[in-house]
Amino acid sequence: MMILENEQATLDAGRKLGKLLRAGDKIALRGTLGAGKTTLARGMLEGLGYSEEVPSPTFAIVQPYEPPDTRIPVAHVDLYRIDDPEEIPELGLEEVLVDGAMIVEWPDRMPDGFWNDALNLELEITVEGNRRLTWTAGNAWNNRWPLT
């Protein structure tokens, strides 16, 4: 568990995590609206070298980022608006993992088996207004997570 005391701490954790990302990585971001999922994703993209504004992918659903703007290709995905799991294959997410990484908000829309080797992060708002970051990590994350 990690306590993120403010938005800056959330961005910093994301930046550190972004520097660790490699092709094939899947990150599932869980938490209620306003818990900081997009802020953490913004930090990850900064850690991958992206220096522009990072919009929430709520309406685009899949927001791709490519070199030279990022160190590796990455898709920032928000499945909040996906009602039918049968729509997911049309998004082409499997192709992203060939040479890139995926950061997914609202990952519960995907089949559970998809997340077996992923880094599953959960953000909760504490009574004090901080963010509590908890996780489970698949074998692909051995020796990379948790952050030190």
Stockholm file with secondary structure:
# STOCKHOLM 1.0

chainA/1-148         MMILENEQATLDAGRKLGKLLRAGDKIALRGTLGAGKTTLARGMLEGLGYSEEVPSPTFAIVQPYEPPDTRIPVAHVDLYRIDDPEEIPELGLEEVLVDGAMIVEWPDRMPDGFWNDALNLELEITVEGNRRLTWTAGNAWNNRWPLT
#=GR chainA/1-148 SS CEEECSHHHHHHHHHHHHHHCCTTCEEEEECCTTSSHHHHHHHHHHHTTCCSCCCCCTTTSEEEECTTTSSSCEEEEECTTCCCGGGGGGGCHHHHHHHSEEEEESGGGSCGGGGTTSEEEEEEECTTSCEEEEEEECGGGTTTCSCC
#=GC SS_cons         CEEECSHHHHHHHHHHHHHHCCTTCEEEEECCTTSSHHHHHHHHHHHTTCCSCCCCCTTTSEEEECTTTSSSCEEEEECTTCCCGGGGGGGCHHHHHHHSEEEEESGGGSCGGGGTTSEEEEEEECTTSCEEEEEEECGGGTTTCSCC
//
